């Protein structure tokens, strides 16, 4: 799995619950590792803090995109 989720990954995750879980878990692990490294290094650099915030924002956007199908099932038959 690449570092960033591709459109193909997102499409697959929408139809494959096991892959969705794997994709979310992988990205959450990456985010937690970055936060842990920042904590261990006592990193108070504003650039690092901004990058972590961007990572959190991306994780939330990924989760929203994966769950979009659940919230918007598409057109319904009349």
C-alpha positions as CSV (number, residue, x, y, z in Angstrom):
1,X,0.0,0.0,0.0
2,X,1.4,3.4,-0.9
3,X,1.8,6.3,1.5
4,X,-1.3,8.1,0.3
5,X,-4.7,6.6,-0.5
6,X,-5.4,6.7,-4.2
7,X,-8.8,7.1,-5.8
8,X,-8.6,3.3,-6.6
9,X,-8.0,2.6,-2.9
10,X,-10.9,4.7,-1.9
11,X,-13.2,3.1,-4.4
12,X,-12.1,-0.4,-3.3
13,X,-12.5,0.6,0.4
14,X,-16.1,1.6,-0.3
15,X,-17.0,-1.8,-1.5
16,X,-14.7,-4.0,0.6
17,X,-15.1,-3.6,4.3
18,X,-12.0,-5.5,5.2
19,X,-9.8,-3.3,2.9
20,X,-11.5,-0.2,4.4
21,X,-10.5,-1.3,7.8
22,X,-7.0,-2.0,6.7
23,X,-6.7,1.3,5.0
24,X,-8.0,3.2,8.0
25,X,-5.8,1.3,10.4
26,X,-2.7,1.8,8.3
27,X,-3.2,5.5,8.1
28,X,-4.1,5.8,11.8
29,X,-0.9,3.9,12.6
30,X,1.1,6.4,10.5
31,X,-0.5,9.3,12.3
32,X,0.0,7.9,15.7
33,X,3.7,7.1,15.0
34,X,4.3,10.7,13.9
35,X,2.6,12.0,17.0
36,X,4.6,9.6,19.2
37,X,7.9,10.7,17.5
38,X,7.0,14.3,18.0
39,X,6.3,13.6,21.7
40,X,9.5,11.6,22.2
41,X,11.6,14.4,20.6
42,X,9.8,17.0,22.6
43,X,9.4,18.7,19.3
44,X,7.8,22.1,19.7
45,X,8.7,23.3,16.2
46,X,5.7,25.2,14.8
47,X,6.4,23.6,11.4
48,X,6.2,20.1,12.8
49,X,3.0,21.0,14.7
50,X,1.5,22.3,11.5
51,X,2.4,19.1,9.7
52,X,0.9,17.0,12.3
53,X,-2.3,19.1,12.2
54,X,-2.4,18.6,8.4
55,X,-1.9,14.8,8.9
56,X,-4.9,14.8,11.3
57,X,-7.0,16.8,8.9
58,X,-6.1,14.4,6.1
59,X,-7.0,11.4,8.2
60,X,-10.4,12.9,8.9
61,X,-10.9,13.7,5.2
62,X,-10.0,10.1,4.3
63,X,-12.4,8.7,6.8
64,X,-15.1,11.0,5.6
65,X,-14.5,10.0,2.0
66,X,-14.6,6.3,2.9
67,X,-17.9,6.8,4.7
68,X,-19.4,9.0,2.1
69,X,-21.2,6.0,0.5
70,X,-22.8,5.2,3.8
71,X,-24.2,8.8,4.2
72,X,-25.1,9.2,0.5
73,X,-26.3,5.9,-0.9
74,X,-27.1,7.5,-4.3
75,X,-30.3,7.9,-6.2
76,X,-33.3,5.9,-5.1
77,X,-35.9,4.3,-7.3
78,X,-39.2,6.1,-7.3
